[in-house]
Amino acid sequence: MKITKILLVLFSIILFSSLINTMSLADTGEEKTYNSSDISVLLHRLEEKASGFETLKTDFVQEKDLAIFQRKIVLKGKIYLQKPHKIAWHVDEPVRYSVLITNQLIRQWDEDSDQIQEIRLSENPAFLVVMDQLTAWFSGHYVSLLKDYDVQVLQQSPFVLRFVPKETNIARKVIKHITVVFRKDEKYLKQIKFQEIGGDSTTIFFKNTILNAPIDDSVFKITPLRKQWQGLTLPTPCYVFYCFQITEFFPNWVNKRV
């Protein structure tokens, strides 16, 4: 259960979602065919723009749509990034949850257990796969994704790209496609949506994003805190099921890799 929690949140992060502010991509009718050379040139250009920052902090709103429920599950918090290999993901609402990711380890804490769990990537090859893609999405290393995804351009100004897992990509067993909406200045992502084959989807909206922002080292430190429920207790089953609900995707994908 503890390892599954970490896995759930990681692809929650990456997992990572394509949305447009006021309309559905399916209704635009703007999909355009680009050849592989055009796509490569485009991704190189977007990656070059993304290379202009070393640190990043952003608010996020994550919405999980479940095929079997009408109501969305919403998480809110902040993400901090320091290149080349440091990401902190802090969920503030409706529960508190933190994950620190480096090129060596994954460390997570949740308010429910008030315990810190740590995984060494060198001892868990499956997590390395997750980390490669996580780093690519969040750090702007888009060209590296070409080996695992076919890319379609759905819209220009701002660019909206759809990444479809290739046959050789194990993610294809559970992910139908990933749609990314870029900011107008193309320096970072605005939204990302993961559409699962089973009908569920996860969308992450990035808000108040600041590039090259000064970041205090404390955001990359995770330490346990005393439980202070103040009359409200959130059981573990509720925490896992209602807040992260990615059980169909992440455990299956990782199990196939190990």
Secondary structure as UniProt FT lines:
FT   HELIX           2..13
FT   HELIX           25..27
FT   HELIX           36..50
FT   TURN            51..52
FT   STRAND          55..65
FT   TURN            67..68
FT   STRAND          73..82
FT   TURN            83..85
FT   STRAND          86..93
FT   STRAND          97..102
FT   STRAND          105..110
FT   TURN            111..114
FT   STRAND          115..120
FT   HELIX           121..123
FT   HELIX           125..139
FT   HELIX           142..147
FT   STRAND          149..155
FT   TURN            156..159
FT   STRAND          160..165
FT   TURN            167..168
FT   HELIX           170..173
FT   STRAND          175..182
FT   TURN            184..185
FT   STRAND          189..196
FT   TURN            197..198
FT   STRAND          201..211
FT   HELIX           217..220
FT   TURN            230..231
FT   HELIX           236..243
FT   TURN            247..249
FT   HELIX           250..257
//
